[in-house]
Each structure stands twice: as structure tokens, then as C-alpha cells.
Amino acid sequence: MSRRDLAVDLGTANTLVFQQGRGVVFNEPTLVGVDVRTGAVAAIGREAWHAAGERPSELVAVRPLRRSAIANFELTEQFLRLIFRRVGASRLPKPRVLAAVPSALTPVERRAVEDALTSAGARSVSLVDGPLAAAIGAGLPIHDPVGSMVVDVGGGTSEMAMLALGGVVISRAVPVGGLDMDEAIQQHFRKRYDLAIGEGASEQIKIEVGSAYPAADATSAEVRGRELGTGTHSTVLVSAEEIREILANSVELIVRATRECLADSPPELAHDILETGVFLTGGGVLLRGLDMRLAHGCEVPVQLAEHPLTTVVAGVGRLLDYEPDQREAFLTAHRPVP
């Protein structure tokens, strides 16, 4: 493929774009800033987030994807078009695009991703399953007759997959991810403290004191928000244990699905995981102690990929270098565009 071609990881929380020879050229939130009066797209990514915070009466930040599927086609198409323009891929010749998608997406949802990328300016679009891309990006020996397992925790979906001989043997997906954890924290503060906090604040709490497993160095955090009854600002002190309890349900769903994926895998491949371990990718795996919780719950070694946030797009990027016949074996769909 040419140097203009792109690898895309279009996620619920963040979108990453990789270009040959340049590496990751775009890594920002999957957000669109929409003018409340005209409905026009005024900004994308971090700019949309900041603009909506500074001018809430004029601009609203919208996530055009939900659970990794396109919820608003027009906004997704405009979001991608502006990305292509920003990375210099909107000029002729149009780029060919490889995009990672969750293996659980339906054919209709996959077609929507293809159509959005095509409408945004792609010459052709090919899709690859996210877990396969994650395994390639993590450098796992997926071509070998041994089992490799990845758990990818994204913003709205978590996927677990057993891979061998260049393909996905078995996979599971649960509709839970980092954004669900943020929302659980927000709801907890509303119910327990009658306090409203923003999405950014809940994410910061998760990062600072959130955990999936007890830790000796656990700390507390002061949380400032707006009292729902009076509208005044107030501060409460929360412990790491309290936040861990809030996140426990989301964490348990991820652990249970991983355990089921292991249990349903061919015994010889599952046995390989006892030696090679499970590899974690995606922004959600940065939750403190998630690796230990999975290791304890699944009774297998667990380790984080070297760069969990960019593992998937790096894997798709590597496919750009493959010969066409090699690359075709990994693709789930390919539809040239006239």
C-alpha cells in the first residue's frame, strides 16, 4: 500500500490514525462539537471538549459512536472527514484505509463503518477484527499453532479473544468499558452525596484512586462538585475502597467474560495460556490492579501490552506493510469504491 494509506482505530472514547512512515498522526477523543443553533460541526476531538466547556450555551460535545457502533452517521462522517483533512489525507489520490472494528459488530454495523470512511474520503475500506489487530500490535505469535489471548478494554466495549494460526478461534464481548466506569462514579455521587460531577471529573477520580484490586498504597481524594439541591459547590472526601466498590460490577463483567472465553477455548490452546499469559490492551486496562484481578479470577498470568493505548492501531498499521495476499487473510471485509 502507498505511504498515503491509513490505519484507523475508531473507538467509542478515542480515535487513533496511523500513517506509514509517520506513525500515529491522530490520537484524540471521539468527540464532535456541534453548534446548538445551526447543528454544524464546529470542532472535533480535544478542541470540541474544551470549546463545549468554555461555551456551553453555544456548543455541545457529542459522541457519535456508542458501544463502538456508529450512532450518528452524519456526525461520524464529518468527524472522519476533518481527521483526514488534518492529517493531510484529503488530497488526491485518496487514501486506502484499514480499520479495526470489534468482532461483535453486526454486518449492518460493519457496513456503516465502511460507508462512513468512504464518505469521508477513503478510496477503499477494509476491516480487521480488533482483537486480531491487538495481537499483531502486541507482537504475539498468532501465526503459530499455539494459543494467544488478548483482552481489549475500550471505552464502551470489552473484547476477549483466543487466537491461533492467524485467526480468532473464539471471542467474547461485553458492553462495558471505561466510559461505563466513569458514568458509574457520576451516578454514585448523585445518589450518595447529592453531588453532580462532570465526565472529566469522574474520569480523573478513576485515574487517581480507582482500582480493581486492593493495594497497600491506596489513597483518598477530594472531589468537588455542585450540590443538586442548592446549586452550591461542595467538596467530599472519598477513599480508594469506595471507588473500587463502585467499579466492581464493571470489573466483574470483564473478568467473567474472560474466564468464559478461556473455558470455551480448545483445551490445548487454553493450556498454552498458562505459560504465555493473557495480554491486556486498550485504555481501560490502565485501571490500577485490573491485571491482578484478572490473574486472580482466571488463574492465569496476565500482563499489559507495552503500549496498551496504541496497540490496536499499531497492529492495523503493521498490516499496511503486508503483501496483498498476506493481508487479505486477516480482513473481514473489503469493498473497493469507484
Protein Blocks (a to p, Z undefined) as FASTA:
>chain_A
ZZkbccddddfkbccdddehklpabdcdddddddfklopafbgcjllmmmmmmmmmlpcc
ddfbgehiafblklmmmmmmmmmmmnopmbccdddddddddfkbcfklmmmmmmmmmmno
pabdcdddfklmmmmmnopafkbccdcddddddfkbccddddeehiafbdcdddddfklm
mmmmmmmmmmmnopacdfklmmmmmmmmgcfbdcfkbccdddddddfklopacdddddfk
lmmmmmmmmmmmmmmmmmmmmmmpcfklmmmmmmnopadedjklmpghklmmmmmmnopa
cdddfblmlmmmmmmmmmmmpcfklmmmmpcbdcddZZ
